[in-house]
């Protein structure tokens, strides 16, 4: 049981310069006894309102140096404070506020919400067990207008999809990775590096791009690049929800439409997913 959607803004001031972190937190606990379920005995139950207040107090006292560290702080607090807690799991996601710049100069107290992917993390711990940390990015919308195709796929009497060697590749990406047992990582630096890997693998070189024969291959390229460059990542999951565009037929309007005006297909849409990890992690 636990408390979902604990939303708040943490404002930190350094002189005239302000820093903000707006987050949503979900914290769930499992107790050492199920007596509240089986017997209606609530003597060990920490009220969800108390859980909410603890999260807010930790934000006030500790600040939010990184999402991962804040999730770790929450797990540590419940494990060290309440002997009846057997397991704690905390999910934290961030509202993507970025500092506003005017003529290249960063503003001291103004921000803009930029929807270029939502950062999130999870931390979980069993009593007498290791603290496990996950992190990720979701709702990251990506598109490239060429260097993508889909050919040579299986066909039967139900197949109507034509082969394409030049199409728009567009989708909404979800990516989650595991650090394994928690260590003293620079979580902010790692998150930014992984985001850069995602963008690089998706797009290819800026002057020419890189051909993608399928959404599946693009997902694998993202995972392989992350695992090759970020040694702290043990397992990475990527889901790409596809957005398709149909070329508008303008013959009746007396126009030739050479893939210049397209309409998105709202539903149904495709989805591709893959989880990839280091061999030593699965062997362990």
PyMOL commands that set and color helices and strands:
alter all, ss='L'
color gray80, all
select helices_A, chain A and resi 35-38+48-62+67-81+187-203+215-229+251-253+279-283
alter helices_A, ss='H'
color red, helices_A
select strands_A, chain A and resi 2-14+17-31+85-94+97-102+105-113+118-126+131-144+169-181+235-242+244-247+262-265+271-277
alter strands_A, ss='S'
color yellow, strands_A
deselect
rebuild
show_as cartoon
